[in-house]
Amino acid sequence: MDGFDAQLICKGLLGTSFDRKQMIAGLVNLFITNVTITTDRSYDHPLLRFSAALPEPHARLLEAFKGLAYELVIRKAKVQQLERRGQMVVERLFDTLLSDPESLIPQSSWEDGCLESSTERRVCDYVAGMTDSYADRLYKRLFHPGFGSSSDEL
C-alpha cells in the first residue's frame, strides 16, 4: 500500500519523536491522497450529495488505527475521568441555564438564537457553542463560591 508495511509503520511510530512525526505525516498524506469523492444524485444538498471514501486496504488500516487509539488512549482511566467530568459540566450547565435562560444567558446570545426554536433547543445551542475554557469559567462562576465577580469577562 504505497510503500507502507506493518514493519515500517511500527518502526516509525515506535521510534524517536522525529520518526513518529514523519510517520504520522506520511500516513495522513497516504489517507488524504487516496480519498475518492462519490456523488449520490438523489440528493440536492451538497452535504448529502457528496461522500468521501477510502479504498478498502486504506479503510482497513484506518479502522485498525482507530481501534488502537480507542484501546490505548480513549479507554484509559484518566481519559475516561476527564470525559466524565466534561459530561457532568455540560449537563449541569444545561440544566441550570434551562431553569432561567433569559436571566442566565447573556441577552445578545439569547437573542441570537433561533426565535422559532424551543427554549430547550436554544439553551442546547448555546451550550454546544461554548469553548471548553468558556464552559469551565461559566461553571466555576455558577458553582464555585468566591470565583469571579460581576465585572469579570467570561
N, C-alpha and C positions, 0 to 999 in steps of 0.2 A: 504494500500500500504506500506508494510514493516514497520508497526508501526507508520507511519505518518498520521496525520489527520489535517484538517484545523485549529482546535483549537491549537494543539501542534505547528504547523508551525507558526501561528500568535504569540503565546506566545514567541517562540524562536526569531523570527525576530524583535519583538517589545520590547524585554526585554533588559537586560544590554548588554554592549558591548561583554562581555564574552558569554552570552547566544546567541547573534546574530552570533558570530563566530562559536560556536558549532553547531548551526542550519545550517548555510551555509555549514560547513564541512560535516555534516550529509547528507544534500541534494546533495552535489557534489558526495559523496560516493554512495548514492542511484542511481543517474543517471549513474555513471560510471560502477557500478557493474551490472546494468541491461541492458547495451548495448549488442546488438547481432550484429554479423557480417554476412552479406549475400553476396553471390557470384553470379555474373552475368557472366557466362562463354562465353557469346557472345563477351566479350572484352578480349584482351590480356594484356593490360597495367594495372598494379595493382591499379593505381589511379582511373580507371574506373571500374575495375572488382569487387572491394570490396566496400560495403556500410555499414555504421553503422546505426542502428535504435534502437529506444526505444519501449517497449511495449506501447500499447495505453494509459493506465492511466498515465504512466510516461511522455509520449509525450504531453498529455493534460496539465499536471502540468507544464511542461517546457514552453509550449506556454503561459500559464497564467502568469508565471513569466516574460517572455519576454514582454508581453503586459503591465504588471505592471511597469516594468523598463522603457518601452517606455513612458508611461503616466506620471510617477512620476519623471523621470530623464531626458531622452533624449529631451522631448518636453519643458523643462524649458527654459525660455528666455536666461539665462546665458549660458547654454549649446549650444543653437542654435547660439548665438553670437560667441562663440568660434569656432563652426563648420563653420560658415560663414567666419570668419577670416582665418581659415585654408584653406578653399576652395579658397579664394582670394589670399593667399600666393602661393599656388600651381599653380593656373592659371597664376599669374603674373610671377613667376619664369619660368614656362614652356614657355610662350610667349617670355620672354626676352632671355632665353637661346637658343630658337629656332631661334632668329634673327641673332645669330652669334655663333653657338655652338662650333666651333673649337677654337675660341678665349676665350669664357667664361667658357667652361668646361675644367677642368684640362686634360692635354694631356693623362696622364695614364688612366684616367676614360674614355675619348673619345675612346681611342684605345682598351679598354676592351670591348666595345660594339660590338655587332654582326655586322661585316662589311657588311653583305648582307642585313641588315635591313635598312629601310628608315631613313632619318635624324630625322623625327618626332618620329619614334619608339625608336631610340637611345636616344633622349632627354627625351622622356617619361620614358624609363627605368632608366635613370639617376635620374630624379626627384623622381620616385617611390622608388628608393633605398635609398633616403635620410632619415635620422632620423629626428624627429621633431626639435631637437636642431640644427642640421646642416642646415636644411631648414631655420630656424629662423635666424641663423647667416648669411647665404648667402643672405637672403632677406634684412637684415639690411645693409650688406656691399654694396649691389647693390642700395638700395633705401633710406637709411638714411644718409644724408650728415654728414661727420665727424666721421662715425663709421668705425673702423678698419683701417688697413694700409696694405701695400703690403707685409709686413713681418709676419702678423698675420696668425696663423693656423686656418683653419675653423674647 
